[in-house]
Amino acid sequence: MKLTKFISFAVALIMLVSLFAACAKPENPDGKDSEGSKSDTVAIPDTPSSGSTVESTQSPSSSETLVSDDIDDSVNFGGQKISILYWKDVERPEFDVENEKNADIVLDALYARNTYVKERLGVEFDWVPQDGNFGNQAEFVKRAENDVHNDKDYDIFAGYSLTGATLTLHGCSSNLLDPSLKYLNFNKPWWPQSLIGSAQIKNKLYFCSGDISTNLLHMMYAIIYNKDMFKNYNPNVDIYSLVENKEWTFDKMFELCENVYVDENGNGSKDYGDTFGFMTIDLHFDAFYSGAGLKTIEKDSNGSLIVSPDFSSERAQSMSESLVNFLFNSGFAFAEGTNAKYSGAVAMRDGNAMFVVDRVYITSGTLKEVSDFDIGVLPVPMYDKTQENYVTCMAFPYTLYSISSGSKNKIAAAATLECMGSEGYRNVTPALFETSMKLRYVDAEEDADMFDTIRECVSIDVGRIFCTSYNNLTYSAFRNAIKAKNGNWKVAARPANSQMTKLSKTINDELAKLAG
């Protein structure tokens, strides 16, 4: 890509980097489909910021155009050890990067971040690995809880997103809005307001994320599409204009998939290996619920968690009916299974899908070696034209950071988190987002713009943050209903709604105890 385009993308990133808009035991919500395996603190508003931008007085090509943190240059902790318990089974490296030269620009940026933080603050990192993904949450929480009540060795917990709320309810996490943790400033752009606002409950905040977590960007849901196939079936459609004019709706996507089918194996049956207009697996149904602007859990006027009216709404009912009909009755879509055998990403790579819904990291993973056709990226469609904005759902495998309630070094830990976040914002995120994602694996400036739109529209449902405490109903209820081809969502939602209402009371009681 030409230098002028790179500079324009850099400018776009600078302006957008701060914007994040506006059960029986279920299967692993993360699945293993796409890749196979695998300065005082101030209160943050509960609703996302609607339009903050980054002021710049420097040249667009200068890194100094990005916002800096407020940690004074004189701050030095004299070699203080900061012990970080982190989930080692993370999907993408994010923590202890040992080598300076990794032949990977993102890993190199992470190494440089860690080195810079150590030198700038005068701290030493003690990285402590612990399995902690969906299947290993209990082990991670147990280790953290044992430390809080006994050894008090750990200062920071860096856990799989679903452990953040659990650690909080177990009394393991400090209130990050405590004035004593003065180095944390959650009004800075490396702390996305959509997440911070959702996570803050009754003026307390126990976990955070943002540019400190590379996986936060990796796990954004999007529509990935085969440009060549799309042009063949829809030669007169400018899909980017549809997105820009907010005409990119579920019904429009369904319409564009009409008549996109080829019986590749000639067996007269519509099965995996054939070519379809749209392909996915049940793991990714979550993206449609959130994409329609629907929530599972909200906060009432008192800050207490309640089941969202969205959960049993007419919109949810209508969308479930349309989705079931499209996925299972149209003949132009395929949606079966949970694992790599039926992966939409693999089907896309093999040229058997026009559209798939997946995490954006497949553009730099499964799809990076695609050469015989062009790929593009789009936001998840809106429910209809009346919806205010696109909504980007986050898959679960990103990291939430918290300061241990048992830490003996909370102030140094706070400074470390702030510095890791700010340095990630200035150097790691540009490496990942601009070079690894936008510039390296997409084919046109329009696709880079789409990445910006997708990132702008990230929204975090508090129900997904507290998913484990809601017995996983905040994802499994809708996912399982669609999987069962049950379009009667109002009926399917009733038992989940009842259970979640009861669980909300339990969770609110526990949070009240923490608040004192």
C-alpha positions in Angstrom: 0.0 0.0 0.0 1.3 3.4 -0.9 2.7 5.7 1.8 -0.1 8.2 1.4 -2.7 5.6 2.2 -0.7 4.4 5.2 -0.5 8.0 6.5 -4.3 8.4 6.0 -4.9 5.2 7.9 -2.6 6.3 10.7 -4.5 9.6 11.0 -7.8 7.6 11.1 -6.5 5.4 13.8 -5.4 8.4 15.9 -8.9 9.8 15.7 -10.6 6.6 16.3 -8.4 4.8 18.8 -10.4 6.2 21.7 -13.8 5.3 20.3 -15.7 2.2 21.4 -19.3 3.2 20.7 -21.7 3.6 20.6 -28.2 -24.2 31.6 -27.2 -27.7 31.7 -23.5 -27.3 31.3 -23.2 -25.6 27.9 -20.5 -26.1 25.4 -17.4 -24.0 25.5 -18.6 -20.5 24.3 -15.3 -19.9 22.6 -15.1 -23.0 20.5 -12.1 -24.0 18.4 -13.3 -23.4 15.0 -11.3 -20.8 13.0 -7.8 -21.9 13.7 -8.4 -25.4 14.7 -7.0 -25.4 18.3 -6.7 -23.6 20.1 -4.4 12.9 37.7 -6.8 11.4 40.1 -9.2 8.8 39.3 -12.7 10.0 38.5 -16.0 8.2 38.2 -16.9 7.0 34.7 -20.4 7.4 33.3 -22.4 4.2 32.9 -23.1 4.9 29.3 -20.5 4.9 26.6 -19.0 8.1 25.3 -20.6 9.1 22.1 -17.9 11.0 20.3 -14.7 11.7 22.0 -11.6 12.3 19.8 -7.9 12.7 20.4 -6.5 16.2 20.2 -3.4 16.5 18.1 -1.0 19.3 17.6 1.9 17.3 16.0 2.6 16.1 12.6 0.3 13.2 11.5 3.4 11.0 11.0 4.6 11.6 14.5 3.8 9.2 17.3 3.5 12.3 19.5 0.1 12.9 18.1 -1.2 10.3 20.4 -2.3 11.1 23.9 0.1 10.5 26.8 -0.6 9.3 30.3 -0.3 11.6 33.3 2.3 9.6 35.2 5.1 12.0 36.1 8.6 11.2 34.9 9.8 11.3 38.5 7.8 8.2 39.5 10.1 5.3 40.2 9.4 2.3 42.4 13.0 1.4 42.9 12.9 -2.1 41.5 9.6 -3.1 43.1 8.4 -6.6 41.9 5.0 -6.7 40.3 3.6 -10.2 40.3 1.0 -10.9 37.6 -1.1 -14.1 37.6 -2.1 -14.5 34.0 -4.0 -17.1 31.9 -1.4 -18.9 30.0 -3.9 -20.7 27.6 -4.7 -17.3 26.0 -5.6 -17.6 22.3 -3.1 -14.9 21.2 0.2 -13.9 23.0 -0.3 -10.9 25.2 1.8 -11.2 28.3 5.4 -12.4 28.9 7.2 -12.0 25.6 10.8 -13.0 26.2 12.6 -12.3 22.9 13.3 -8.9 21.4 13.3 -10.2 17.8 10.3 -12.5 17.1 9.8 -12.0 13.4 6.4 -10.8 14.4 5.7 -7.1 14.6 3.0 -7.5 17.4 5.2 -9.7 19.6 8.1 -7.3 19.1 5.8 -4.4 20.2 4.7 -6.4 23.3 8.3 -7.0 24.2 9.1 -3.3 23.8 6.1 -2.4 25.9 7.1 -4.6 28.8 10.7 -3.4 28.6 9.6 0.3 28.5 7.2 -0.1 31.5 9.9 -1.7 33.6 12.5 0.9 32.8 10.1 3.9 33.1 8.5 2.9 36.4 11.4 1.1 38.0 9.5 -2.2 38.4 10.3 -5.8 37.7 7.7 -8.2 36.3 7.1 -11.6 37.9 4.9 -13.4 35.3 3.0 -16.3 36.9 1.3 -18.6 34.3 -2.0 -20.4 35.1 -4.5 -22.2 32.8 -7.6 -20.1 32.9 -9.7 -20.2 29.7 -13.4 -21.2 29.7 -12.7 -24.8 30.8 -10.1 -23.8 33.4 -11.8 -20.7 35.0 -12.3 -22.5 38.3 -8.6 -23.3 38.6 -7.6 -19.7 37.9 -10.1 -18.3 40.4 -9.1 -20.8 43.1 -5.4 -19.9 42.8 -6.2 -16.2 42.9 -8.5 -16.7 45.9 -6.0 -18.8 47.8 -3.4 -16.1 47.3 -5.7 -13.3 48.5 -6.6 -15.2 51.7 -3.1 -16.6 52.4 0.1 -15.6 50.7 -0.8 -12.2 49.2 2.0 -12.6 46.6 0.1 -11.5 43.5 -0.5 -7.8 42.6 -2.4 -8.1 39.3 -4.8 -10.7 37.9 -4.8 -10.9 34.1 -7.6 -13.4 33.4 -9.9 -14.6 30.7 -12.8 -12.2 30.4 -15.3 -14.4 32.3 -13.1 -14.6 35.4 -13.2 -10.8 36.0 -16.7 -10.8 37.5 -16.1 -14.1 39.4 -12.9 -12.7 41.0 -14.9 -9.7 42.0 -17.7 -11.6 43.6 -15.1 -13.7 45.5 -13.6 -10.6 47.0 -10.4 -10.9 45.1 -10.4 -7.5 43.3 -9.7 -4.0 44.4 -12.0 -1.1 43.5 -10.0 0.6 40.7 -11.8 3.9 41.3 -10.3 4.2 44.8 -8.6 7.6 45.0 -5.5 6.0 46.4 -4.9 4.3 43.0 -4.2 7.8 41.6 -2.3 6.7 38.6 -5.3 5.1 36.9 -7.2 7.5 34.7 -10.2 5.8 33.0 -11.0 8.9 31.0 -7.9 8.1 28.8 -8.5 6.6 25.4 -6.8 3.3 26.1 -9.7 2.4 28.4 -12.7 2.1 26.1 -15.8 3.7 27.6 -18.1 1.0 26.3 -16.4 -1.5 28.5 -15.6 0.7 31.5 -19.1 2.1 31.6 -20.6 -1.4 31.5 -18.2 -2.8 34.1 -18.7 0.0 36.6 -21.4 -0.8 39.1 -22.6 1.6 41.8 -19.5 3.8 41.3 -17.1 0.9 41.7 -14.9 -0.7 39.1 -13.1 -4.0 39.8 -11.6 -4.9 36.4 -10.7 -3.2 33.2 -9.3 -3.7 29.7 -8.6 -1.9 26.5 -5.3 -1.4 24.6 -3.6 -3.3 27.4 -5.2 -6.4 25.8 -4.3 -7.3 22.2 -7.0 -10.0 22.3 -9.6 -7.3 22.7 -9.0 -6.3 19.1 -8.6 -9.9 17.9 -12.0 -10.9 19.3 -14.2 -8.4 17.6 -17.0 -10.0 15.5 -17.3 -9.0 11.9 -18.7 -10.3 8.5 -15.9 -11.5 6.3 -16.7 -11.9 2.6 -15.4 -13.3 -0.7 -15.2 -10.2 -2.9 -15.0 -12.2 -6.1 -18.0 -14.4 -5.4 -20.0 -11.3 -4.2 -19.3 -9.5 -7.5 -20.3 -12.5 -9.5 -23.7 -12.8 -7.8 -24.3 -9.2 -7.1 -22.5 -7.2 -9.8 -24.4 -4.0 -9.4 -24.3 -3.7 -5.6 -21.8 -1.4 -3.8 -21.7 -3.1 -0.4 -19.6 -0.4 1.1 -22.2 2.2 0.3 -24.8 0.0 2.0 -22.7 0.1 5.2 -22.0 3.8 5.0 -25.7 4.6 4.4 -26.8 2.3 7.2 -28.6 0.1 4.8 -26.5 -2.9 5.7 -29.2 -4.8 7.6 -29.9 -8.5 8.3 -32.6 -8.6 5.7 -30.3 -7.0 3.1 -27.6 -9.6 3.8 -30.2 -12.4 3.6 -31.4 -10.9 0.3 -27.8 -10.7 -1.2 -27.3 -14.4 -0.4 -30.3 -15.5 -2.5 -29.5 -18.0 -5.2 -25.9 -18.4 -3.9 -25.5 -22.1 -3.9 -23.5 -24.8 -5.7 -23.7 -28.5 -5.1 -20.0 -29.0 -5.2 -20.0 -32.7 -4.5 -22.9 -33.5 -6.7 -24.8 -35.6 -4.2 -28.0 -33.7 -4.4 -27.8 -32.8 -0.7 -27.0 -29.4 0.8 -24.1 -30.2 3.1 -20.7 -29.0 4.2 -18.3 -28.7 1.3 -20.9 -27.2 -1.0 -20.8 -23.4 -1.7 -23.3 -21.2 0.2 -24.1 -17.5 0.4 -23.5 -17.6 4.1 -21.8 -20.1 6.5 -21.2 -20.2 10.2 -21.4 -22.4 13.3 -23.5 -22.0 16.4 -20.6 -20.5 18.3 -21.1 -17.3 16.4 -24.8 -16.8 16.8 -24.0 -14.4 19.7 -22.9 -11.8 17.1 -26.4 -11.6 15.6 -28.1 -11.0 19.0 -25.8 -8.1 19.9 -25.6 -6.9 16.3 -29.4 -6.3 16.5 -28.7 -3.8 19.3 -30.1 -6.3 21.9 -28.8 -6.6 25.5 -29.2 -9.4 28.0 -28.5 -7.6 31.3 -28.7 -3.9 32.0 -28.4 -1.6 35.1 -31.4 0.1 36.6 -31.5 3.7 37.9 -29.9 2.5 41.1 -27.1 0.7 39.4 -28.4 -2.8 40.1 -28.3 -5.5 37.5 -31.6 -6.5 35.9 -32.7 -8.6 32.9 -32.9 -6.3 29.9 -36.4 -5.7 28.4 -34.6 -6.5 25.1 -34.4 -10.2 26.1 -38.1 -10.8 25.6 -38.8 -8.0 23.1 -40.6 -8.1 19.8 -37.3 -7.3 18.1 -35.7 -10.4 19.6 -38.6 -12.5 18.5 -38.6 -11.1 15.0 -34.9 -11.5 14.6 -34.9 -15.1 15.9 -37.7 -16.0 13.4 -35.8 -14.5 10.5 -32.5 -16.0 11.5 -33.9 -19.5 11.9 -35.6 -19.2 8.5 -32.5 -17.9 6.8 -30.0 -20.4 8.3 -32.0 -23.5 8.1 -34.8 -23.0 5.5 -33.5 -20.7 2.8 -31.2 -23.2 1.1 -28.5 -20.5 0.8 -27.0 -20.8 4.2 -25.3 -23.5 6.2 -25.0 -23.5 10.0 -24.2 -26.7 11.7 -21.8 -27.8 14.4 -19.4 -26.1 16.8 -16.0 -27.2 15.8 -13.5 -26.9 13.0 -15.2 -29.6 10.9 -17.9 -27.1 10.0 -15.9 -23.9 10.3 -17.1 -21.0 8.2 -13.6 -19.6 8.3 -12.2 -22.7 6.7 -15.1 -22.7 4.1 -14.2 -19.1 3.3 -10.6 -19.9 2.9 -11.5 -22.8 0.5 -13.8 -20.5 -1.6 -17.0 -22.2 -0.5 -18.7 -19.2 1.3 -19.6 -15.7 0.2 -20.2 -14.4 3.7 -19.1 -15.7 7.1 -19.4 -14.2 10.6 -16.3 -14.7 12.8 -13.7 -12.9 14.9 -11.5 -10.5 12.9 -8.4 -12.4 13.8 -9.1 -14.9 11.1 -8.0 -12.2 8.6 -4.5 -12.5 10.0 -4.9 -16.2 10.7 -6.9 -18.7 8.7 -7.4 -16.4 5.8 -3.9 -14.8 5.6 -2.8 -17.2 2.9 -5.8 -16.8 0.6 -4.4 -15.9 -2.8 -6.8 -16.8 -5.6 -9.5 -14.4 -4.5 -9.9 -11.2 -2.5 -11.5 -10.9 0.9 -13.2 -8.0 2.6 -14.6 -7.1 6.0 -17.9 -5.6 7.1 -19.6 -4.9 10.4 -22.2 -7.3 11.6 -25.5 -6.0 10.0 -28.1 -3.9 11.9 -31.5 -5.2 12.7 -33.1 -2.6 10.5 -32.6 1.0 9.2 -34.0 2.5 12.4 -31.2 1.1 14.5 -28.9 4.0 15.5 -25.5 2.3 14.9 -23.9 -1.0 14.1 -22.9 -3.0 17.2 -19.8 -5.1 17.4 -20.0 -8.1 19.8 -16.9 -9.2 21.6 -16.0 -12.9 21.7 -15.1 -14.0 25.2 -11.3 -14.8 24.8 -9.9 -11.4 25.8 -8.3 -10.3 29.0 -9.7 -8.4 32.0 -7.2 -6.9 34.4 -7.7 -6.3 38.1 -5.6 -5.4 41.1 -5.6 -8.1 43.8 -7.4 -7.0 47.0 -4.5 -8.8 48.8 -1.7 -6.9 47.0 0.9 -5.2 49.1 1.8 -3.0 46.2 -1.5 -1.6 44.9 -0.2 1.9 44.0 2.7 0.4 42.0 0.3 -2.0 40.4 -2.0 0.8 39.4 0.8 2.7 37.8 1.9 -0.5 36.0 -1.6 -1.0 34.5 -1.9 2.6 33.4 1.5 2.5 31.8 0.9 -0.8 30.1 -2.4 0.5 28.7 -1.0 3.8 27.5 2.1 2.2 25.9 -0.2 -0.4 24.3 -2.3 2.4 22.9 0.6 4.2 21.4 2.7 1.3 20.1 1.1 -2.2 20.4 -2.3 -1.4 19.0 -1.0 0.5 15.9 1.3 -2.5 15.2 -1.6 -4.9 15.5 -4.4 -2.9 14.0 -2.7 -1.0 11.3 0.1 -3.3 10.1 -1.0 -6.8 11.0 -4.7 -6.4 10.3 -5.7 -3.4 8.2 -2.7 -3.1 5.9 -1.4 -6.6 5.6 -4.3 -8.8 5.0 -7.0 -6.7 3.4 -7.1 -5.6 -0.2 -8.5 -2.1 -0.3 -8.7 1.2 1.5 -12.5 0.6 2.0 -11.7 -2.5 4.0 -9.4 -0.6 6.3 -12.3 1.9 6.8 -14.5 -1.1 7.6 -12.1 -2.2 10.4 -12.4 1.3 11.8 -16.2 1.1 11.8 -16.1 -2.3 13.4 -13.9 -1.0 16.2 -15.9 2.2 16.7 -19.0 0.1 17.3 -17.7 -2.3 19.9 -20.3 -2.6 22.7 -19.9 -4.7 25.9 -23.1 -6.3 27.3 -22.7 -6.4 31.1 -24.5 -9.8 30.9 -21.6 -11.2 29.0 -19.1 -9.9 31.6 -21.1 -11.6 34.4 -21.8 -14.6 32.1 -20.5 -17.3 34.5 -22.5 -15.8 37.4 -25.6 -16.1 35.2 -24.9 -19.8 34.7 -23.9 -18.9 31.1 -27.5 -18.2 30.2 -26.6 -14.8 28.8 -25.1 -16.5 25.8 -26.4 -20.0 25.8 -30.2 -19.3 25.9 -30.2 -17.5 22.5 -27.5 -19.6 21.0 -29.2 -22.9 21.9 -32.6 -21.7 20.7 -31.3 -20.9 17.3 -29.3 -24.1 17.2 -32.5 -26.0 18.0 -34.1 -24.2 15.0 -36.6 -22.7 17.5 -37.8 -19.3 16.1 -40.3 -18.9 18.9 -37.9 -16.9 21.0 -40.6 -15.5 23.4 -41.4 -19.0 24.6 -37.8 -20.2 24.6 -36.7 -17.1 26.6 -39.1 -17.5 29.5 -37.3 -20.0 31.6 -34.0 -18.2 31.1 -35.6 -14.9 31.9 -36.9 -16.3 35.2 -33.6 -17.8 36.2 -31.6 -14.7 35.3 -34.0 -12.6 37.3 -33.3 -14.7 40.4 -29.6 -14.7 39.8 -29.6 -10.9 39.4 -30.8 -10.7 43.0 -28.0 -13.0 44.2 -25.4 -11.0 42.2 -26.7 -7.7 43.4 -26.6 -8.9 47.0 -23.0 -9.9 46.7 -22.0 -6.6 45.0 -23.8 -4.7 47.8 -21.7 -6.6 50.4 -18.5 -5.6 48.6 -19.6 -2.0 48.6 -20.0 -2.2 52.4 
